[in-house]
Amino acid sequence: MNKGILEGITVADFGNAWAGPLFARSLGDMGARVIKVESLKHMDVTRLLPPWQPGKGITYNNSGYYNYMNRNKLAVQLDVSTPKGLELCKKILEITDIMIENYAFGVMKRLGLGYEAVREVNPKIIYVSMTSFGSAGPMKDYVMYGRPQVYISGLAYTTGYPDMAPLCLPTSFGDPVATHHGLFAALSALRYRSKTGTGQFIELSQWEGLISIQPENMMDYILNKRVRMRQANRDEFMAPHNAYRCKGGDLKCVTIAVATDEEWTSLCSVMGNPEWAKDEKYSDGYSRWKNQEEMDRFIEEWTLSYEQYELTEMLQKEGVASFPCLSNRGLVEDPHLNARGFFEEWDHPEIGSQKYDGMLWKLSKTPGRIEKRAPLLGEHNNYVFGELLGLPQEEIDRLVQDKILF
Amino acid sequence: MPDAALSDLKVLEFGNLVSAPYCTKLMADLGADVVKIEAPGSGDEARRREPFAQDKPGIERSGLYAYLNANKLSITLNPRAAAGRKLFCELVGKADILVENNPPALMEELGLTYEVLEKINPMLIMTSITPFGQTGPHRDYKAYEITAYGAGGYGYGSTTCVREPVMPPVKAGGRPSQFNAGQVGSVASMFALYARDQIGGGQHVDVSIQEVMAGHYESAIEHWTFAANEIGGLTHPILQPMLPLECKDGWVFIMCIEDFQFDRYVKVMGDPEWAKNELFKDRFSRANYLDALAPLMTEWTMQYTKEEVFLKAQAGHVPLAPAYNAEEIVNSPQLAARNYLVEIDHPVIGLVRYPGAPYSLSETPWRIERRAPLLGEHNEDIYCGRLGYTRQDLVKLTEAGAI
């Protein structure tokens, strides 16, 4: 039996793009009923973001991004900027346990859906607001996305090459950080509510979330007035510590990281104890750290003769941390991720059967499940407004005509 | 003050460095009672990681450790000693959640697997956060931050450049994959806690750092499965502009994924003639002609400082931000207005500020009640106060190498 453990919990998803939708998706994966509230006026931006299957054209329903982020959800199309739409939205919120929104600060309040207003219709609701900078301070109204967040949070400043532009992580990394901070707070609040009956408002600044995961950077400035700079793959004390090219092209690399003398001895033995490695220059951790550029050139001469996984296996067998730098394709083909069942495949009327990345955790007894593909735009209008909220069909039809369900 | 949300939760941490300690920090800061098990003499490896207060190494001087372990109680325990293993099991008997990030083979060697601990405490939730998870052919592979970061796709993804040359994969500053995995561990632990009442027992929570990063690779997996687009090298986002721009004194990053946002930015730049060029007419076309677009945009930003560009762009409602460094962040008026940094006094490090709450809950506090513990500071509180050993027992246990 694999009943979702959150069965009976209803989530209203006002999420947009990544942080909010992933929050709701995670709860849906564990069995919550997630109602995603969209409209043509406030549509989730990812419905029109890549990737798409080549040659199929772009519709509201066939984006790979939207579909991987919105599985296990019901979707309604509701224009909450109309008075009738707002009224219906509040009906949804009456049956909601957890509500998530990640619009710019002030949007929900302007729509009449700020915490005060929502609490009036449902005092037990757990309302999670993921803004960029929070609800106070000179930057609260600034418009932001996850990638600029990586820059303003200090993470980009310490990522990349010293003589080049700060490098963005390859994603809007502030988003999944915000998602899981928000989820942890919401689940803590849910536990508190089950003991006390009290709902609450959770406010999160995505910026502060990203700062919270960089204590090394912040504390070095606070404690030592040192401003950390990007330094490519150099570590503060490990060496060797880099990505090295293997057979098959410039981007076929493995990482190798050595923290101890024991690991260094193992690495040397896998390399066949070459003459250069016996030099005093590499005899202890400090010397290796000091002379790492020269050492890296020697190591790469060696790594270039091997395939990525071949080299990884040789090194790991001797206790040296190493792994291929996998591309998105490499991830999909990685034997380990496949053996663990990380990918799942499901069908969709416009996309067909397709592979996606699956659950982010494995719970041994209540693993959760992916039972619904992502919804088409407005697919569940009839179910949510008819079956859940009890509106007669003719009224739903009228709401469609009046562009309330729009 | 009202109760903290997790004030009745008993957590045991058997972890090192970042992933498990950040997971339990999140719990401790919302009120959970967290007992941290450290190796006698040396303690958590984070104690030996920079930054150190005044750049002086010492196991009570690490800013990383002090940040991650405030609100926790530290005990020393050696599970390889028989008496130590017994203490470990007694502690497990009283815990709701055990969080650990040790190699799976080590936990087996120590006889501290979930299968063993479940028999001691059937209600126990055991959360294991490891580079490759508890199953599969790479389960026992060793990984540091750079290893896991690359294994999850982020290293290769970092080679995505807007201009030549192609650079090798590069890891991010700090330890983002370990922090993010710690967060996912905290969430999954809460799910297991929620499930506990329904299924009448605990369970094993398996978090793989590789999967956390791969699962957080923002639709990159689907770029391959949907469109056979391998992201990296000289590929770049197919919507533009989405790139860093150089200014007089540093860099900004602009992200206009919608056409109207770029239209706004054109106004911010004072409607330059080049922006009317047909090649730049929409987000896809701008991506195709990025090599022409980027220098034109840079010509404008180079006239200003990054802060000036930031303010001008934000006045025009354009998603653009400067690359701040730690100094600019710590001294930011925004953080000051939000009272984000928290002051904590520590007998060795002194009174300094730390990054604070990543969220606020209206009815239950996020709070720091206690500085990070000294190594083994709470041995007596826990072993005598909670497990009923005498102070003389502690002497014997120390002599036996158990604590």
Interface residues (C-beta under 8 A of the other chain):
Chain A: I5 L6 W18 S26 M30 V45 T46 L49 P50 P51 W52 Q53 P54 G64 Y65 N67 Y68 M69 Y115 F133 G134 A136 G137 P138 M139 K140 Y142 V143 M144 Y145 R147 P148 Q149 V150 Y151 I152 S153 G154 L155 A156 Y157 T158 T159 G160 Y161 M164 A165 P166 L167 C168 L169 P170 T171 S172 F173 D175 P176 V177 H180 H181 G182 L183 F184 A185 L187 S188 A189 L190 R191 Y192 K195 T198 G199 Q200 F201 I202 E203 L204 S205 W207 E208 G209 I211 S212 I213 Q214 P215 E216 N217 M218 M219 D220 Y221 I222 L223 N224 K225 R226 V227 R228 M229 R230 A232 N233 D235 E236 F237 M238 H241 N242 A243 R245 D250 L251 C253 V254 T255 A257 A259 T312 Q316 G319 V320 A321 S322 F323 P324 C325 L326 S327 N328 R329 G330 L331 V332 P335 H336 L337 A339 R340 F342 F343 I351 Q354 K355 Y356 D357 G358 M359 L360 W361 K362 L363 S364 K365 T366 G368
Chain B: D3 A5 L6 D8 Y22 L26 L30 R49 E50 P51 F52 A53 Q54 D55 G63 L64 A66 Y67 L68 Y114 F132 G133 Q134 T135 G136 P137 H138 R139 D140 Y141 K142 A143 Y144 I146 T147 A148 Y149 G150 A151 G152 G153 Y154 G155 Y156 G157 S158 T159 T160 V166 M167 P168 P169 V170 K171 A172 G173 G174 R175 P176 F179 N180 Q183 V184 G185 S186 V187 A188 M190 F191 A192 L193 Y194 A195 Q198 I199 G201 Q203 H204 V205 D206 V207 S208 Q210 E211 V212 A214 G215 H216 Y217 E218 S219 A220 I221 E222 H223 W224 T225 F226 A227 A228 N229 E230 I231 G232 G233 I238 L239 M242 P244 E246 W251 V252 F253 I254 M255 I257 E258 Q314 H317 V318 P319 L320 A321 P322 A323 Y324 N325 A326 E327 E328 I329 V330 P333 Q334 L335 A336 A337 R338 Y340 I349 V352 R353 Y354 P355 G356 A357 P358 Y359 S360 L361 S362 E363 T364
